[in-house]
Amino acid sequence: MSATYLDAILDHHRAAAAADDRAIEPLIEQARSLPPTRGFRSALASADHLAVISEVKRRSPSKGDLNIGLDPAELAATYERGGASCLSVLTDVDHFGGSVEDLRSARAACSLPVIRKDFTVSALDIVDARLMGADCVLLIAAALTPDELAGFHRLAVDVGLDVLVEIHDERELEHALAAEATLVGVNQRDLVTFQVDHERAVRMAGVIPDHAVKVAESGVRGGDDARMLEAAGYDAVLVGETLVTSGDPAAAIADLIG
C-alpha cells in the first residue's frame, strides 16, 4: 500500500508512545477500580432503529477545519436531544484539533456513552481512555499487528471498556474476529485515495457475523446513505463531518434515523 495520511499520524503517535515511560500496572489497577462505564455497545445493540454515533470533530487531515470553534458540551447535549445513541469524540490534538478536555466536557453534558476516537498504538493509550472517562476505545486493524489488536482488545475489556474494531476488508475482519471483537466498524473511506466506497461497506456487512454489532463509518452524508447502510445490515452509523457542518445537528440526526 502507498504511504497514507494514516501512516504519518501513526508515526507521530508511536513516537509519543515510545517516549512515555509511565509504569502501566498502577494505572491498570486505577482503571479497574473505576465505576462501570455507560455501555457503548449495549446502547447500539438495544436501539430499535438505526443507531447514530454522533461525532465531536473540529477538523480533519483531508478536509481541514470543519467546525474549529465548536462547544463540545453544547454539541453533545444537542446530539442527545436529537436522538443520538452514542457520542464519538476526537482526542487527537495535532491532526484533528481534538483534546481530552473535549471528551470530558462532552461526556459531562449528556448521558450518552462516549468512544475515545484516537489512534491507539500502546497499552497506555487504552488505560488513558478509561481514566479520562471514555466508555469505549477505537482499535484500527490497519494500524496494528494481529497480536497487538488481540492484546489491546483484552486489556480494554479487562479495564471495563467496550471496543470498536475498525476494518476495511476481509483480511482485517479475520484479525478482528480472532481478537474476539463484538463491535465492528467498517471505514468506507479508502486510506490511499480518500474516496468513499459504499460498495465495500455493503460487501463487508454481508460477511461480518451477526453476533457483532455492525457500524458503518465515514462518508455518511444523510438519510439516503443511512437507509442504504441499514438495508445492508448495519446496526449503526458513525457520523462526524455531516453533523458538525450542519446548521441543525438535531434535525440531521433525525434524518439519519429516518
N, C-alpha and C positions, 0 to 999 in steps of 0.2 A: 504494500500500500504506500502511496506517496505520503510525504510528510503532511500533517494536517494541523489545523488550529489546536486540536486536542493534544498533539504531541508537545507543542510549545507550552501549553498550560500545565500538562503533566510534568514536564521538565522543571517548571517553576515550583510546583508543589512537592516534587520529590526532593529538590534541593532544600526546601524549607524543612521537610520531614527529616532529612539526614542531619540537619543542624539542631534538631530538637532532642536534647539529651535528658528530658524528664524521665524519671522512673515510672514505669507504667503500672506496676502492681498496686501501689496505694491508690491510684486513680481508678483502677478497675474496682477495687473494694468500695471506694466512694460512690461510684456509679451504681454498683449493685444495691447500695443502701437507699437509693432514692425511691420516692413513691412511684407507683405504676404509671406508665405513660397513658395517653388518651386513646390508644388503639387505632392506629392509622389504617392497617389492613382491614380490621373489622368494620371501620366506618365505610370503606369502599364496598366491602362484601355485603353489607346489610342494606345498602341503598336500594330502593325499589324502582330506580330509574338509572340512566347513565350518570355515574358519579363524576363530579368535576373536581379536580385538584387545581385550585387557583393559585397562580404564582405571583410572588412579590419579586419583581425583576426590574432593575433600574436601567441596565444596558446589556448588550451582548457583543462578543467579538466580531460577529458578522454584520450586525445592523447598527452598531454604535449606540448612542443614547436613545432609550425608549421612553423613559419617564424618570429622569435622573433625580428630580426633586420630590418624588412620591413620599407620602407619610405611611410607613408600614402599618401602624396601628389603625389609622383611619381606613386604609385599604382592606386590611384583614376583617374589620368589622363590616365593611360593605360587602365583601365576599361572603361572609357568613349570612348576612341578611338576604343576599341574592340566591342562596341555596347551595353554595359550595359544600362538598363533603369533607374536604381536607385543604390544607394550605401547603404550598411549597415556597421556601424562602432561600434565595441565593445568599450564601455567606462568603463567596469568593470576592475579595476586595479588588484585586488588580485587574481582572478581566471582565467582571460583571458589576462592579461598583457596590457589591453587597457587603454585609457585615454580620457578625454575631449579634450585635445590637439590633439589627433589623429583625432577626429571628426572635429575639427575646421580646421586643416590643409588639411584634405582630401576634405572637402567641398569647401574650398577656391581654390583648384587646379582644379575644374571642375564645370560644370553647372548642374550636376545631383542632384535630390532630395536625401536627406540622412535620414535614420532612425537611431535613437539612439538605439543601441542594448544593453540593460542592463536589470536589474531585478527591475522593477518598483514596489515599495511597499508603496509609500506615495505620497500625493499630491505635495509635494515639488519636488519629482523626476520628475514629469511631467512638472512643471513650469521651473525647471532647464534645461530640454531638450530643451524647446523653447528658453530660454535665451542663451544657448550655441550655438544655430544656427541650431538645428535639424529641419527637416521638418515633421517628423513622429516619433511616440513613440511606443514601443512594450509593450503590456499588455499580460501576460501569464495567461490564465484562471486557470491553475493548481496551480498558486501561490496566487490567490486572491479569496476572497469570492464573490458570485454574486453581493452583494451590493457594494463592493469595485470596482469590474470590471465596473459596471454601473456608479458609481460616478467618477472614474478616467477617463472613456471614455468621460463623459460630460465635465469634466474640460479640457481635452486635446482639444476637439473640440472648447470649449469656448476661449482658448488662441491661436487658429489657427492651431493646429496640426492635421495631419492625424493620424489614429490609426490602427496598425496591431494587431489584437487579435489572439494569438496563442492558438490552441486547439489540443487535442489528440483524442477525441471521441465524441459521440453524446451528452452526457450529457453536456460537456463543450461547444459544439456548441449551445445548448439551452441557456446557460448563455451568450454566445457571442451575439446571436441574440436578447436576452432580453435587452442587453446593447446597442442595435442599431448599432452593428458593420457592416460596409460595406466593410471591408478589413479583410479577414480571412486567417490565415496561419495554415497549418496542419504540425505539427512536426512529421516526420516519425520515429524519434528515441525514443525508449522506455526509459522512465526515470529510470526504475529499471535495465534493462539488458543492456542498451546502444545499443541494436540491432536495425537495421533499418528495418522497416516493410512497404514495398511498398504496400502490400495488404491493410493495414489500410488507406494509402493515397488514393488509388483508391476508396475504400469504402466511405470514407468521402467526396471525390469530388462529389459523386453522391447525397449526401444529403444536401450539402451547397447550399442555394438558389442562383439563377442566378444573383440576384441584387448585390451580394457580389463579389468583386474581389478575386479570389482563388489563394493562394500561397502555394507551396509545399516547406517545409523547411527540412534541414538536410539530409545527405546521398545521395545527388545528385552527382553522380560520373562522369557523362559525357553525351554525346549525346544520348546514348541508354536510360538512365534513363529519360532524359528530354523528349524524344519522347513519352515514356510510360506515363509520367505525363501529358503531353499536350493532349494526346489522352483521358486520363481520365477526362479532363475538366479543368485543371489548366491554369490560365492566366499567371502565373509567377513562377519562381523557385528562391529560395534564396540559394546561393552557397558560401561557405567560404573556407573550407579545400582544395577542389579540385583546387581552383584558387590560393590560396596563396602558395601552394606547387608545382604549375605548373611552369615550366621554361618559359612558354609563355602564360600569362594570357589572352591576347587579342585573341589568337588562341583558347584557351579553351572556351572563351565566344562564339566565332563563332560556335564552335562545339555544344554548348548548344542550341544556337538559331536555328541551323540547316540550 
